[in-house]
Amino acid sequence: MLNKKEFKKIRKEISDSDAKRESTIQQSREIISLSKRIIYALHRNDIKSASSYVKDIEKKKATLEHVSLDTNINQTALQEYAEALCYYHYIKDKKIPTKDSLKISNESYLMGLCDLTGELVRKAVNEVINKNFKKAFEIKNLVEEIYGEFLEFNLRNGELRRKSDQIKWNLKKLEDVVFELKLKGKL
């Protein structure tokens, strides 16, 4: 009555799909971990380690399959990747890479930029601690520029919209830092 070969084929397809899912989840976790290591190294001014992690993350990202999962971990990994690589290139080259150069989707890129602004606040505070007041002011200007670009979008309510609201609060923190520096005559 039943076609046993068909059920055998279905079981294999499900098994293959589960294996691909588990592999994607593991690769995503590794990308997220490397992203955090890149950022941490950069905050410690350890460009050498960060560069090594960038090589590793590029290899991992190249093999990450773009499959639809019941979890968004692969999308989260790409957002973390965007954040880490944008921060890395900002520190190393004074430039924010483009979406196309990172080979990621619009949403992953934009969400990574939203998160980047939080790391830039942290960087600016560290620069103030180290008496690099001009650098803190430059960072404030960059976050202001990012915020201005996001204002041009008509974002629907969703995760990207919520994350983009972080930029406004991060900019406010930086404006407060710069205001304090100006009051103290440091800028």
KEDREN-199488 format. One record per residue (C-alpha): residue in one letter; y, x, z negated; residue number from 1. Coordinates in nm, 3 decimals. Layout:
% KEDREN-199488
code:A; v:Y; u:X; w:Z; pos:NUM
...
//
This chain:
% KEDREN-199488
code:M; v:0.000; u:0.000; w:0.000; pos:1
code:L; v:0.252; u:0.264; w:-0.106; pos:2
code:N; v:0.323; u:0.567; w:0.104; pos:3
code:K; v:0.225; u:0.847; w:-0.138; pos:4
code:K; v:0.377; u:1.112; w:0.087; pos:5
code:E; v:0.715; u:0.941; w:0.063; pos:6
code:F; v:0.702; u:0.944; w:-0.318; pos:7
code:K; v:0.603; u:1.309; w:-0.315; pos:8
code:K; v:0.900; u:1.380; w:-0.088; pos:9
code:I; v:1.136; u:1.184; w:-0.315; pos:10
code:R; v:1.013; u:1.373; w:-0.623; pos:11
code:K; v:1.080; u:1.704; w:-0.446; pos:12
code:E; v:1.429; u:1.593; w:-0.341; pos:13
code:I; v:1.511; u:1.487; w:-0.698; pos:14
code:S; v:1.371; u:1.812; w:-0.835; pos:15
code:D; v:1.574; u:2.016; w:-0.584; pos:16
code:S; v:1.886; u:1.817; w:-0.668; pos:17
code:D; v:1.834; u:1.875; w:-1.040; pos:18
code:A; v:1.789; u:2.248; w:-0.983; pos:19
code:K; v:2.109; u:2.261; w:-0.776; pos:20
code:R; v:2.292; u:2.065; w:-1.048; pos:21
code:E; v:2.177; u:2.305; w:-1.322; pos:22
code:S; v:2.269; u:2.606; w:-1.112; pos:23
code:T; v:2.616; u:2.465; w:-1.041; pos:24
code:I; v:2.672; u:2.391; w:-1.409; pos:25
code:Q; v:2.570; u:2.744; w:-1.506; pos:26
code:Q; v:2.791; u:2.902; w:-1.238; pos:27
code:S; v:3.079; u:2.681; w:-1.350; pos:28
code:R; v:3.038; u:2.794; w:-1.711; pos:29
code:E; v:3.041; u:3.156; w:-1.598; pos:30
code:I; v:3.360; u:3.102; w:-1.396; pos:31
code:I; v:3.527; u:2.933; w:-1.695; pos:32
code:S; v:3.423; u:3.221; w:-1.920; pos:33
code:L; v:3.551; u:3.482; w:-1.676; pos:34
code:S; v:3.879; u:3.290; w:-1.640; pos:35
code:K; v:3.932; u:3.309; w:-2.015; pos:36
code:R; v:3.847; u:3.680; w:-2.015; pos:37
code:I; v:4.100; u:3.748; w:-1.739; pos:38
code:I; v:4.377; u:3.570; w:-1.928; pos:39
code:Y; v:4.286; u:3.732; w:-2.259; pos:40
code:A; v:4.284; u:4.078; w:-2.101; pos:41
code:L; v:4.622; u:4.015; w:-1.940; pos:42
code:H; v:4.774; u:3.903; w:-2.270; pos:43
code:R; v:4.656; u:4.238; w:-2.413; pos:44
code:N; v:4.805; u:4.422; w:-2.110; pos:45
code:D; v:4.456; u:4.536; w:-2.011; pos:46
code:I; v:4.497; u:4.517; w:-1.634; pos:47
code:K; v:4.190; u:4.732; w:-1.573; pos:48
code:S; v:3.955; u:4.486; w:-1.747; pos:49
code:A; v:4.132; u:4.189; w:-1.589; pos:50
code:S; v:4.087; u:4.342; w:-1.243; pos:51
code:S; v:3.718; u:4.394; w:-1.309; pos:52
code:Y; v:3.681; u:4.032; w:-1.420; pos:53
code:V; v:3.869; u:3.918; w:-1.109; pos:54
code:K; v:3.610; u:4.090; w:-0.891; pos:55
code:D; v:3.333; u:3.918; w:-1.086; pos:56
code:I; v:3.495; u:3.575; w:-1.072; pos:57
code:E; v:3.554; u:3.603; w:-0.696; pos:58
code:K; v:3.182; u:3.664; w:-0.645; pos:59
code:K; v:3.087; u:3.371; w:-0.867; pos:60
code:K; v:3.337; u:3.136; w:-0.702; pos:61
code:A; v:3.210; u:3.229; w:-0.355; pos:62
code:T; v:2.862; u:3.106; w:-0.447; pos:63
code:L; v:2.974; u:2.793; w:-0.633; pos:64
code:E; v:2.844; u:2.494; w:-0.444; pos:65
code:H; v:3.076; u:2.205; w:-0.388; pos:66
code:V; v:2.840; u:1.932; w:-0.492; pos:67
code:S; v:2.919; u:1.602; w:-0.653; pos:68
code:L; v:2.795; u:1.602; w:-1.010; pos:69
code:D; v:2.782; u:1.351; w:-1.291; pos:70
code:T; v:3.003; u:1.597; w:-1.478; pos:71
code:N; v:3.330; u:1.751; w:-1.362; pos:72
code:I; v:3.244; u:2.101; w:-1.481; pos:73
code:N; v:3.261; u:2.248; w:-1.131; pos:74
code:Q; v:3.610; u:2.101; w:-1.083; pos:75
code:T; v:3.712; u:2.230; w:-1.425; pos:76
code:A; v:3.582; u:2.574; w:-1.327; pos:77
code:L; v:3.800; u:2.574; w:-1.015; pos:78
code:Q; v:4.106; u:2.470; w:-1.218; pos:79
code:E; v:4.041; u:2.751; w:-1.466; pos:80
code:Y; v:3.989; u:2.988; w:-1.174; pos:81
code:A; v:4.326; u:2.885; w:-1.028; pos:82
code:E; v:4.501; u:2.931; w:-1.362; pos:83
code:A; v:4.348; u:3.274; w:-1.421; pos:84
code:L; v:4.410; u:3.406; w:-1.069; pos:85
code:C; v:4.766; u:3.274; w:-1.062; pos:86
code:Y; v:4.836; u:3.441; w:-1.396; pos:87
code:Y; v:4.668; u:3.763; w:-1.284; pos:88
code:H; v:4.872; u:3.785; w:-0.963; pos:89
code:Y; v:5.191; u:3.694; w:-1.145; pos:90
code:I; v:5.138; u:3.978; w:-1.393; pos:91
code:K; v:5.012; u:4.227; w:-1.134; pos:92
code:D; v:5.217; u:4.140; w:-0.823; pos:93
code:K; v:5.498; u:3.913; w:-0.949; pos:94
code:K; v:5.370; u:3.643; w:-0.711; pos:95
code:I; v:5.182; u:3.318; w:-0.747; pos:96
code:P; v:4.900; u:3.299; w:-0.490; pos:97
code:T; v:4.884; u:3.006; w:-0.254; pos:98
code:K; v:4.621; u:2.736; w:-0.260; pos:99
code:D; v:4.490; u:2.857; w:0.074; pos:100
code:S; v:4.455; u:3.215; w:-0.044; pos:101
code:L; v:4.248; u:3.092; w:-0.340; pos:102
code:K; v:4.046; u:2.862; w:-0.112; pos:103
code:I; v:4.055; u:2.564; w:-0.346; pos:104
code:S; v:4.157; u:2.199; w:-0.324; pos:105
code:N; v:4.509; u:2.070; w:-0.379; pos:106
code:E; v:4.408; u:1.909; w:-0.707; pos:107
code:S; v:4.236; u:2.220; w:-0.847; pos:108
code:Y; v:4.536; u:2.433; w:-0.751; pos:109
code:L; v:4.793; u:2.197; w:-0.899; pos:110
code:M; v:4.598; u:2.147; w:-1.220; pos:111
code:G; v:4.559; u:2.523; w:-1.252; pos:112
code:L; v:4.936; u:2.562; w:-1.213; pos:113
code:C; v:4.993; u:2.307; w:-1.487; pos:114
code:D; v:4.775; u:2.511; w:-1.722; pos:115
code:L; v:4.939; u:2.834; w:-1.604; pos:116
code:T; v:5.269; u:2.722; w:-1.755; pos:117
code:G; v:5.110; u:2.725; w:-2.102; pos:118
code:E; v:4.999; u:3.086; w:-2.052; pos:119
code:L; v:5.348; u:3.172; w:-1.930; pos:120
code:V; v:5.496; u:3.032; w:-2.253; pos:121
code:R; v:5.260; u:3.255; w:-2.448; pos:122
code:K; v:5.359; u:3.552; w:-2.232; pos:123
code:A; v:5.730; u:3.479; w:-2.282; pos:124
code:V; v:5.689; u:3.465; w:-2.660; pos:125
code:N; v:5.505; u:3.798; w:-2.651; pos:126
code:E; v:5.786; u:3.944; w:-2.440; pos:127
code:V; v:6.044; u:3.829; w:-2.697; pos:128
code:I; v:5.836; u:3.986; w:-2.975; pos:129
code:N; v:5.840; u:4.309; w:-2.774; pos:130
code:K; v:6.217; u:4.274; w:-2.718; pos:131
code:N; v:6.175; u:4.220; w:-2.342; pos:132
code:F; v:6.427; u:3.938; w:-2.340; pos:133
code:K; v:6.503; u:3.955; w:-1.969; pos:134
code:K; v:6.132; u:3.906; w:-1.891; pos:135
code:A; v:6.120; u:3.595; w:-2.109; pos:136
code:F; v:6.419; u:3.458; w:-1.916; pos:137
code:E; v:6.243; u:3.530; w:-1.583; pos:138
code:I; v:5.935; u:3.344; w:-1.704; pos:139
code:K; v:6.150; u:3.046; w:-1.804; pos:140
code:N; v:6.295; u:3.044; w:-1.452; pos:141
code:L; v:5.947; u:3.048; w:-1.297; pos:142
code:V; v:5.828; u:2.755; w:-1.510; pos:143
code:E; v:6.150; u:2.574; w:-1.420; pos:144
code:E; v:6.074; u:2.634; w:-1.051; pos:145
code:I; v:5.717; u:2.503; w:-1.092; pos:146
code:Y; v:5.849; u:2.197; w:-1.275; pos:147
code:G; v:6.100; u:2.132; w:-0.996; pos:148
code:E; v:5.824; u:2.136; w:-0.737; pos:149
code:F; v:5.611; u:1.896; w:-0.941; pos:150
code:L; v:5.904; u:1.655; w:-0.969; pos:151
code:E; v:5.885; u:1.614; w:-0.591; pos:152
code:F; v:5.535; u:1.464; w:-0.615; pos:153
code:N; v:5.472; u:1.096; w:-0.666; pos:154
code:L; v:5.166; u:1.137; w:-0.886; pos:155
code:R; v:4.962; u:0.835; w:-0.979; pos:156
code:N; v:4.847; u:0.798; w:-1.337; pos:157
code:G; v:4.549; u:1.022; w:-1.387; pos:158
code:E; v:4.448; u:1.364; w:-1.507; pos:159
code:L; v:4.686; u:1.551; w:-1.275; pos:160
code:R; v:4.976; u:1.335; w:-1.389; pos:161
code:R; v:4.894; u:1.398; w:-1.756; pos:162
code:K; v:4.861; u:1.771; w:-1.696; pos:163
code:S; v:5.187; u:1.783; w:-1.502; pos:164
code:D; v:5.363; u:1.636; w:-1.805; pos:165
code:Q; v:5.263; u:1.955; w:-1.991; pos:166
code:I; v:5.496; u:2.151; w:-1.765; pos:167
code:K; v:5.796; u:1.960; w:-1.898; pos:168
code:W; v:5.700; u:2.039; w:-2.258; pos:169
code:N; v:5.628; u:2.402; w:-2.178; pos:170
code:L; v:5.965; u:2.430; w:-2.007; pos:171
code:K; v:6.132; u:2.278; w:-2.313; pos:172
code:K; v:5.968; u:2.544; w:-2.534; pos:173
code:L; v:6.096; u:2.817; w:-2.305; pos:174
code:E; v:6.445; u:2.667; w:-2.294; pos:175
code:D; v:6.447; u:2.670; w:-2.674; pos:176
code:V; v:6.342; u:3.038; w:-2.676; pos:177
code:V; v:6.612; u:3.131; w:-2.425; pos:178
code:F; v:6.871; u:2.925; w:-2.615; pos:179
code:E; v:6.790; u:3.114; w:-2.936; pos:180
code:L; v:6.817; u:3.445; w:-2.752; pos:181
code:K; v:7.156; u:3.349; w:-2.612; pos:182
code:L; v:7.280; u:3.240; w:-2.956; pos:183
code:K; v:7.176; u:3.580; w:-3.092; pos:184
code:G; v:7.346; u:3.759; w:-2.803; pos:185
code:K; v:7.023; u:3.899; w:-2.665; pos:186
code:L; v:7.077; u:3.758; w:-2.313; pos:187
//
